Amino acid sequence: MSVLLYGTAIYNAPNDGSLQLEGQWWGFGIDFTSEYDAIRREQYEAEMDAKWEAKRAEFKQRTYSSFKRYVGAQHN
């Protein structure tokens, strides 16, 4: 039973539905707060990178901008 508790509740922390060890008495005073903060920061940065890459890919697909038409019209 303890292996099941560890595998589902503690090992999966900081994800939703998991117990986080932040120095509580039932966690025997073990404190992983700084590690959880680092994981959250990395997840946030990964989300921002994914959004940036999606915007970059969208920008590359846009080939007919008004600026490009304006510049092309001057040289014809």
A tleap script that builds the chain and sets N, CA, C and O, in Angstrom:
source leaprc.protein.ff14SB
mol = sequence {
  NMET SER VAL LEU LEU TYR GLY THR ALA ILE
  TYR ASN ALA PRO ASN ASP GLY SER LEU GLN
  LEU GLU GLY GLN TRP TRP GLY PHE GLY ILE
  ASP PHE THR SER GLU TYR ASP ALA ILE ARG
  ARG GLU GLN TYR GLU ALA GLU MET ASP ALA
  LYS TRP GLU ALA LYS ARG ALA GLU PHE LYS
  GLN ARG THR TYR SER SER PHE LYS ARG TYR
  VAL GLY ALA GLN HIE CASN
}
set mol.1.N position { 0.821 -1.190 0.000 }
set mol.1.CA position { 0.000 0.000 0.000 }
set mol.1.C position { 0.873 1.266 0.000 }
set mol.1.O position { 0.538 2.263 -0.639 }
set mol.2.N position { 1.976 1.207 0.714 }
set mol.2.CA position { 2.855 2.383 0.753 }
set mol.2.C position { 3.479 2.654 -0.611 }
set mol.2.O position { 3.684 3.811 -0.979 }
set mol.3.N position { 3.780 1.608 -1.356 }
set mol.3.CA position { 4.322 1.794 -2.700 }
set mol.3.C position { 3.282 2.449 -3.595 }
set mol.3.O position { 3.616 3.313 -4.405 }
set mol.4.N position { 2.037 2.049 -3.459 }
set mol.4.CA position { 0.966 2.655 -4.237 }
set mol.4.C position { 0.795 4.124 -3.888 }
set mol.4.O position { 0.613 4.957 -4.775 }
set mol.5.N position { 0.852 4.446 -2.602 }
set mol.5.CA position { 0.751 5.838 -2.171 }
set mol.5.C position { 1.905 6.656 -2.728 }
set mol.5.O position { 1.699 7.753 -3.248 }
set mol.6.N position { 3.114 6.128 -2.621 }
set mol.6.CA position { 4.280 6.856 -3.134 }
set mol.6.C position { 4.164 7.066 -4.638 }
set mol.6.O position { 4.404 8.165 -5.137 }
set mol.7.N position { 3.800 6.021 -5.351 }
set mol.7.CA position { 3.756 6.094 -6.805 }
set mol.7.C position { 2.712 7.039 -7.340 }
set mol.7.O position { 2.918 7.667 -8.378 }
set mol.8.N position { 1.589 7.152 -6.649 }
set mol.8.CA position { 0.507 7.985 -7.172 }
set mol.8.C position { 0.463 9.372 -6.564 }
set mol.8.O position { 0.082 10.326 -7.242 }
set mol.9.N position { 0.842 9.507 -5.313 }
set mol.9.CA position { 0.654 10.777 -4.627 }
set mol.9.C position { 1.923 11.604 -4.513 }
set mol.9.O position { 1.871 12.826 -4.648 }
set mol.10.N position { 3.021 10.988 -4.277 }
set mol.10.CA position { 4.245 11.750 -4.014 }
set mol.10.C position { 5.137 11.828 -5.248 }
set mol.10.O position { 5.625 12.909 -5.577 }
set mol.11.N position { 5.358 10.735 -5.926 }
set mol.11.CA position { 6.279 10.715 -7.056 }
set mol.11.C position { 5.821 11.654 -8.161 }
set mol.11.O position { 6.653 12.222 -8.869 }
set mol.12.N position { 4.528 11.827 -8.321 }
set mol.12.CA position { 3.961 12.633 -9.393 }
set mol.12.C position { 3.927 14.128 -9.063 }
set mol.12.O position { 3.541 14.932 -9.913 }
set mol.13.N position { 4.313 14.507 -7.873 }
set mol.13.CA position { 4.299 15.930 -7.489 }
set mol.13.C position { 5.265 16.681 -8.385 }
set mol.13.O position { 6.290 16.101 -8.744 }
set mol.14.N position { 5.044 17.817 -8.741 }
set mol.14.CA position { 4.142 18.929 -8.502 }
set mol.14.C position { 2.929 18.953 -9.402 }
set mol.14.O position { 2.280 19.992 -9.517 }
set mol.15.N position { 2.598 17.852 -10.042 }
set mol.15.CA position { 1.424 17.840 -10.912 }
set mol.15.C position { 0.148 17.854 -10.086 }
set mol.15.O position { 0.164 17.553 -8.892 }
set mol.16.N position { -0.956 18.205 -10.730 }
set mol.16.CA position { -2.240 18.268 -10.038 }
set mol.16.C position { -2.593 16.911 -9.431 }
set mol.16.O position { -2.336 15.865 -10.027 }
set mol.17.N position { -3.178 16.945 -8.255 }
set mol.17.CA position { -3.622 15.734 -7.582 }
set mol.17.C position { -2.530 15.027 -6.810 }
set mol.17.O position { -2.758 13.929 -6.301 }
set mol.18.N position { -1.373 15.606 -6.709 }
set mol.18.CA position { -0.247 14.986 -6.009 }
set mol.18.C position { 0.023 15.705 -4.698 }
set mol.18.O position { -0.288 16.886 -4.545 }
set mol.19.N position { 0.594 14.989 -3.775 }
set mol.19.CA position { 1.012 15.584 -2.510 }
set mol.19.C position { 2.393 16.185 -2.701 }
set mol.19.O position { 3.302 15.534 -3.215 }
set mol.20.N position { 2.536 17.407 -2.290 }
set mol.20.CA position { 3.837 18.047 -2.393 }
set mol.20.C position { 4.511 18.031 -1.034 }
set mol.20.O position { 3.902 18.373 -0.020 }
set mol.21.N position { 5.752 17.639 -1.023 }
set mol.21.CA position { 6.519 17.591 0.217 }
set mol.21.C position { 7.134 18.961 0.468 }
set mol.21.O position { 8.145 19.327 -0.131 }
set mol.22.N position { 6.507 19.703 1.359 }
set mol.22.CA position { 6.959 21.055 1.670 }
set mol.22.C position { 7.200 21.212 3.159 }
set mol.22.O position { 6.894 22.258 3.732 }
set mol.23.N position { 7.746 20.179 3.791 }
set mol.23.CA position { 8.106 20.251 5.197 }
set mol.23.C position { 7.000 19.885 6.175 }
set mol.23.O position { 7.136 20.140 7.371 }
set mol.24.N position { 5.909 19.294 5.697 }
set mol.24.CA position { 4.829 18.914 6.588 }
set mol.24.C position { 5.250 17.761 7.492 }
set mol.24.O position { 6.217 17.052 7.216 }
set mol.25.N position { 4.501 17.593 8.575 }
set mol.25.CA position { 4.829 16.531 9.536 }
set mol.25.C position { 4.669 15.153 8.914 }
set mol.25.O position { 5.446 14.246 9.215 }
set mol.26.N position { 3.665 14.980 8.046 }
set mol.26.CA position { 3.446 13.665 7.445 }
set mol.26.C position { 4.470 13.355 6.354 }
set mol.26.O position { 4.567 12.219 5.892 }
set mol.27.N position { 5.216 14.351 5.955 }
set mol.27.CA position { 6.294 14.148 4.985 }
set mol.27.C position { 7.641 14.061 5.664 }
set mol.27.O position { 8.686 14.151 5.020 }
set mol.28.N position { 7.602 13.881 6.988 }
set mol.28.CA position { 8.825 13.743 7.796 }
set mol.28.C position { 9.756 14.939 7.650 }
set mol.28.O position { 10.975 14.800 7.746 }
set mol.29.N position { 9.178 16.114 7.418 }
set mol.29.CA position { 9.967 17.339 7.337 }
set mol.29.C position { 10.726 17.527 6.041 }
set mol.29.O position { 11.514 18.465 5.914 }
set mol.30.N position { 10.504 16.659 5.087 }
set mol.30.CA position { 11.193 16.781 3.794 }
set mol.30.C position { 10.605 17.967 3.034 }
set mol.30.O position { 9.387 18.075 2.889 }
set mol.31.N position { 11.464 18.847 2.552 }
set mol.31.CA position { 11.009 20.068 1.884 }
set mol.31.C position { 11.623 20.173 0.490 }
set mol.31.O position { 12.830 20.368 0.345 }
set mol.32.N position { 10.786 20.043 -0.524 }
set mol.32.CA position { 11.213 20.158 -1.918 }
set mol.32.C position { 10.635 21.402 -2.581 }
set mol.32.O position { 10.459 21.423 -3.799 }
set mol.33.N position { 10.337 22.433 -1.807 }
set mol.33.CA position { 9.705 23.634 -2.343 }
set mol.33.C position { 10.530 24.269 -3.461 }
set mol.33.O position { 9.981 24.655 -4.493 }
set mol.34.N position { 11.819 24.377 -3.265 }
set mol.34.CA position { 12.651 25.019 -4.297 }
set mol.34.C position { 12.670 24.195 -5.587 }
set mol.34.O position { 12.699 24.754 -6.683 }
set mol.35.N position { 12.655 22.876 -5.456 }
set mol.35.CA position { 12.626 22.027 -6.654 }
set mol.35.C position { 11.297 22.170 -7.383 }
set mol.35.O position { 11.262 22.216 -8.613 }
set mol.36.N position { 10.195 22.241 -6.620 }
set mol.36.CA position { 8.883 22.417 -7.242 }
set mol.36.C position { 8.815 23.756 -7.971 }
set mol.36.O position { 8.267 23.842 -9.070 }
set mol.37.N position { 9.370 24.796 -7.359 }
set mol.37.CA position { 9.386 26.109 -8.003 }
set mol.37.C position { 10.191 26.072 -9.298 }
set mol.37.O position { 9.793 26.668 -10.299 }
set mol.38.N position { 11.314 25.377 -9.278 }
set mol.38.CA position { 12.136 25.267 -10.488 }
set mol.38.C position { 11.390 24.515 -11.587 }
set mol.38.O position { 11.478 24.881 -12.759 }
set mol.39.N position { 10.662 23.477 -11.217 }
set mol.39.CA position { 9.894 22.710 -12.206 }
set mol.39.C position { 8.788 23.567 -12.795 }
set mol.39.O position { 8.570 23.553 -14.007 }
set mol.40.N position { 8.090 24.311 -11.950 }
set mol.40.CA position { 7.028 25.198 -12.446 }
set mol.40.C position { 7.602 26.253 -13.385 }
set mol.40.O position { 7.008 26.563 -14.418 }
set mol.41.N position { 8.752 26.798 -13.025 }
set mol.41.CA position { 9.399 27.810 -13.868 }
set mol.41.C position { 9.778 27.204 -15.227 }
set mol.41.O position { 9.575 27.840 -16.262 }
set mol.42.N position { 10.318 25.997 -15.231 }
set mol.42.CA position { 10.684 25.336 -16.481 }
set mol.42.C position { 9.458 25.044 -17.335 }
set mol.42.O position { 9.496 25.197 -18.556 }
set mol.43.N position { 8.359 24.621 -16.688 }
set mol.43.CA position { 7.128 24.366 -17.434 }
set mol.43.C position { 6.595 25.649 -18.056 }
set mol.43.O position { 6.146 25.644 -19.203 }
set mol.44.N position { 6.641 26.742 -17.310 }
set mol.44.CA position { 6.172 28.030 -17.824 }
set mol.44.C position { 7.033 28.474 -19.005 }
set mol.44.O position { 6.510 28.930 -20.022 }
set mol.45.N position { 8.340 28.341 -18.872 }
set mol.45.CA position { 9.237 28.730 -19.958 }
set mol.45.C position { 9.018 27.864 -21.194 }
set mol.45.O position { 9.095 28.361 -22.318 }
set mol.46.N position { 8.746 26.575 -20.999 }
set mol.46.CA position { 8.475 25.691 -22.130 }
set mol.46.C position { 7.182 26.095 -22.830 }
set mol.46.O position { 7.104 26.050 -24.058 }
set mol.47.N position { 6.167 26.489 -22.062 }
set mol.47.CA position { 4.917 26.961 -22.652 }
set mol.47.C position { 5.149 28.237 -23.467 }
set mol.47.O position { 4.631 28.374 -24.575 }
set mol.48.N position { 5.923 29.161 -22.916 }
set mol.48.CA position { 6.201 30.405 -23.625 }
set mol.48.C position { 7.002 30.137 -24.896 }
set mol.48.O position { 6.747 30.757 -25.929 }
set mol.49.N position { 7.966 29.219 -24.830 }
set mol.49.CA position { 8.742 28.861 -26.024 }
set mol.49.C position { 7.842 28.257 -27.099 }
set mol.49.O position { 7.991 28.559 -28.283 }
set mol.50.N position { 6.906 27.399 -26.681 }
set mol.50.CA position { 5.997 26.777 -27.641 }
set mol.50.C position { 5.111 27.834 -28.300 }
set mol.50.O position { 4.867 27.776 -29.505 }
set mol.51.N position { 4.629 28.797 -27.514 }
set mol.51.CA position { 3.808 29.866 -28.084 }
set mol.51.C position { 4.625 30.700 -29.063 }
set mol.51.O position { 4.133 31.069 -30.129 }
set mol.52.N position { 5.869 30.997 -28.706 }
set mol.52.CA position { 6.728 31.792 -29.578 }
set mol.52.C position { 6.997 31.053 -30.887 }
set mol.52.O position { 6.936 31.651 -31.961 }
set mol.53.N position { 7.290 29.771 -30.803 }
set mol.53.CA position { 7.550 28.991 -32.014 }
set mol.53.C position { 6.311 28.915 -32.895 }
set mol.53.O position { 6.419 28.945 -34.120 }
set mol.54.N position { 5.129 28.817 -32.278 }
set mol.54.CA position { 3.898 28.791 -33.056 }
set mol.54.C position { 3.698 30.120 -33.784 }
set mol.54.O position { 3.293 30.137 -34.946 }
set mol.55.N position { 3.975 31.216 -33.113 }
set mol.55.CA position { 3.844 32.532 -33.761 }
set mol.55.C position { 4.877 32.695 -34.872 }
set mol.55.O position { 4.580 33.259 -35.925 }
set mol.56.N position { 6.089 32.199 -34.633 }
set mol.56.CA position { 7.117 32.267 -35.672 }
set mol.56.C position { 6.724 31.470 -36.901 }
set mol.56.O position { 6.911 31.921 -38.031 }
set mol.57.N position { 6.173 30.274 -36.673 }
set mol.57.CA position { 5.745 29.445 -37.798 }
set mol.57.C position { 4.604 30.110 -38.551 }
set mol.57.O position { 4.551 30.046 -39.780 }
set mol.58.N position { 3.689 30.749 -37.826 }
set mol.58.CA position { 2.584 31.451 -38.464 }
set mol.58.C position { 3.110 32.626 -39.289 }
set mol.58.O position { 2.623 32.880 -40.391 }
set mol.59.N position { 4.084 33.328 -38.766 }
set mol.59.CA position { 4.649 34.468 -39.478 }
set mol.59.C position { 5.353 34.027 -40.760 }
set mol.59.O position { 5.280 34.717 -41.776 }
set mol.60.N position { 6.033 32.884 -40.718 }
set mol.60.CA position { 6.717 32.381 -41.911 }
set mol.60.C position { 5.725 32.013 -43.005 }
set mol.60.O position { 6.037 32.138 -44.189 }
set mol.61.N position { 4.535 31.561 -42.626 }
set mol.61.CA position { 3.536 31.159 -43.611 }
set mol.61.C position { 2.882 32.363 -44.267 }
set mol.61.O position { 2.379 32.253 -45.385 }
set mol.62.N position { 2.878 33.488 -43.610 }
set mol.62.CA position { 2.273 34.695 -44.183 }
set mol.62.C position { 3.222 35.263 -45.228 }
set mol.62.O position { 4.266 35.822 -44.893 }
set mol.63.N position { 2.861 35.118 -46.474 }
set mol.63.CA position { 3.762 35.572 -47.539 }
set mol.63.C position { 3.280 36.853 -48.209 }
set mol.63.O position { 4.078 37.540 -48.846 }
set mol.64.N position { 2.020 37.190 -48.087 }
set mol.64.CA position { 1.490 38.368 -48.752 }
set mol.64.C position { 1.152 39.440 -47.737 }
set mol.64.O position { -0.003 39.591 -47.340 }
set mol.65.N position { 2.140 40.168 -47.328 }
set mol.65.CA position { 1.887 41.276 -46.416 }
set mol.65.C position { 1.724 42.552 -47.228 }
set mol.65.O position { 2.137 42.615 -48.386 }
set mol.66.N position { 1.130 43.554 -46.628 }
set mol.66.CA position { 0.927 44.819 -47.334 }
set mol.66.C position { 2.264 45.488 -47.634 }
set mol.66.O position { 2.400 46.155 -48.660 }
set mol.67.N position { 3.240 45.324 -46.768 }
set mol.67.CA position { 4.555 45.915 -46.994 }
set mol.67.C position { 5.207 45.314 -48.230 }
set mol.67.O position { 5.790 46.037 -49.039 }
set mol.68.N position { 5.114 44.003 -48.382 }
set mol.68.CA position { 5.738 43.335 -49.515 }
set mol.68.C position { 5.086 43.784 -50.819 }
set mol.68.O position { 5.777 43.988 -51.818 }
set mol.69.N position { 3.775 43.936 -50.819 }
set mol.69.CA position { 3.097 44.410 -52.029 }
set mol.69.C position { 3.494 45.848 -52.360 }
set mol.69.O position { 3.659 46.203 -53.527 }
set mol.70.N position { 3.644 46.664 -51.328 }
set mol.70.CA position { 4.016 48.060 -51.522 }
set mol.70.C position { 5.415 48.165 -52.129 }
set mol.70.O position { 5.625 48.922 -53.076 }
set mol.71.N position { 6.366 47.413 -51.589 }
set mol.71.CA position { 7.730 47.447 -52.090 }
set mol.71.C position { 7.785 46.901 -53.507 }
set mol.71.O position { 8.492 47.449 -54.352 }
set mol.72.N position { 7.050 45.831 -53.778 }
set mol.72.CA position { 7.030 45.247 -55.112 }
set mol.72.C position { 6.429 46.177 -56.135 }
set mol.72.O position { 6.866 46.179 -57.286 }
set mol.73.N position { 5.452 46.961 -55.763 }
set mol.73.CA position { 4.799 47.886 -56.693 }
set mol.73.C position { 5.723 49.017 -57.090 }
set mol.73.O position { 5.617 49.529 -58.205 }
set mol.74.N position { 6.622 49.420 -56.217 }
set mol.74.CA position { 7.542 50.504 -56.522 }
set mol.74.C position { 8.587 50.090 -57.553 }
set mol.74.O position { 9.061 50.914 -58.335 }
set mol.75.N position { 8.937 48.826 -57.546 }
set mol.75.CA position { 10.018 48.376 -58.422 }
set mol.75.C position { 9.519 47.882 -59.780 }
set mol.75.O position { 10.344 47.520 -60.618 }
set mol.76.N position { 8.250 47.851 -60.028 }
set mol.76.CA position { 7.731 47.387 -61.311 }
set mol.76.C position { 7.639 48.494 -62.309 }
set mol.76.O position { 7.220 48.268 -63.444 }
savepdb mol mol.pdb
quit
